[in-house]
Amino acid sequence: MTPTDEWKSAISGAKATKDFFEYFDSLDYSKAQSDGIPLFDIRAAYDPSDTRPIDEDLPVIGTIRLTSELHRSTFGDERLFFQHESFGRDILKIRD
C-alpha cells in the first residue's frame, strides 16, 4: 500500500499532531462526493516470495478512496479490526 500523489500533496504542509482528523481538515470533500479522494494505491506481487520493496515496480490492483467525510465513532475506535492471513492459510481456504 503506497500513498497516492494527491494524498501526499494534500498532507505535505500538515504537521504531526496527536489528532488524526487534523490531517483531513484541508481536504476538499466535494471531490469525495463525486469520484472519491484517492488515498492509497494497493499493490501486489504475483509471487509471495517476491522480495522487491513496495514501490512503483509492483502493479496497482486497487485504490482506497475516501468517499465521504470522516466521522468519529466508538465502534471504529474500539471494535473495528482488520487481520491479515498468511499465504498458506489463503491457499487452504481456496482449496476447500
C-alpha positions in Angstrom: 0.0 0.0 0.0 1.5 3.3 -1.0 0.1 6.8 -0.6 -1.1 8.5 -3.8 0.4 11.7 -5.1 -2.8 13.5 -4.4 -2.8 12.4 -0.8 0.9 13.2 -0.4 0.4 16.7 -1.7 -2.7 17.2 0.5 -0.8 16.5 3.7 2.5 17.9 2.7 2.1 21.0 4.8 0.4 19.2 7.7 2.3 19.0 11.0 2.3 15.8 13.1 -0.3 16.0 15.9 -2.0 13.6 18.2 -5.3 14.1 16.4 -5.6 12.0 13.3 -8.5 14.1 12.0 -6.4 17.2 11.6 -4.7 15.6 8.6 -8.1 15.6 6.8 -9.1 19.2 7.7 -7.7 20.6 4.4 -9.3 18.1 2.0 -11.9 19.3 -0.5 -14.8 16.9 0.4 -16.8 18.0 -2.7 -14.4 15.8 -4.7 -15.2 12.9 -2.3 -18.9 13.1 -3.2 -18.1 12.7 -7.0 -15.3 10.2 -7.6 -13.6 9.9 -4.2 -10.3 11.2 -2.9 -7.6 8.6 -3.7 -5.6 8.0 -0.5 -3.6 4.8 -1.1 -2.8 2.5 -4.1 -2.9 -1.2 -3.3 0.0 -3.0 -5.0 0.6 -6.8 -5.2 3.3 -9.2 -6.3 2.3 -12.4 -8.2 4.8 -14.5 -6.2 4.6 -14.1 -2.3 8.3 -14.8 -2.2 9.0 -11.6 -4.2 11.2 -9.5 -2.1 11.0 -6.3 -4.0 10.1 -3.2 -1.9 6.6 -2.0 -2.3 7.0 0.9 -4.8 6.3 1.8 -8.4 7.6 -1.6 -9.7 4.6 -3.5 -8.4 1.3 -3.3 -10.3 -1.6 -1.4 -8.7 -4.5 -3.7 -8.1 -6.8 -1.2 -6.4 -7.2 2.1 -4.7 -8.5 3.1 -1.3 -10.7 6.2 -1.8 -12.3 8.5 0.7 -16.0 8.8 -0.5 -17.4 10.8 2.4 -16.4 13.0 5.3 -14.8 11.2 8.3 -16.8 10.8 11.5 -15.6 9.7 14.9 -17.3 6.6 16.4 -16.8 4.4 19.4 -17.2 1.3 17.1 -14.4 2.5 14.8 -12.1 3.3 17.7 -12.7 0.3 19.9 -14.2 -2.6 17.8 -13.2 -2.3 14.2 -10.3 -4.8 13.5 -8.6 -6.0 10.3 -6.4 -9.1 10.3 -4.1 -10.4 7.5 -4.0 -14.1 6.8 -0.8 -15.9 5.9 -0.5 -17.0 2.2 -0.5 -20.7 3.2 -3.8 -20.2 5.0 -5.3 -18.5 2.0 -4.3 -21.4 -0.2 -6.0 -23.9 2.2 -9.2 -21.8 2.1 -9.1 -21.7 -1.8 -8.8 -25.5 -2.0 -11.8 -26.1 0.3 
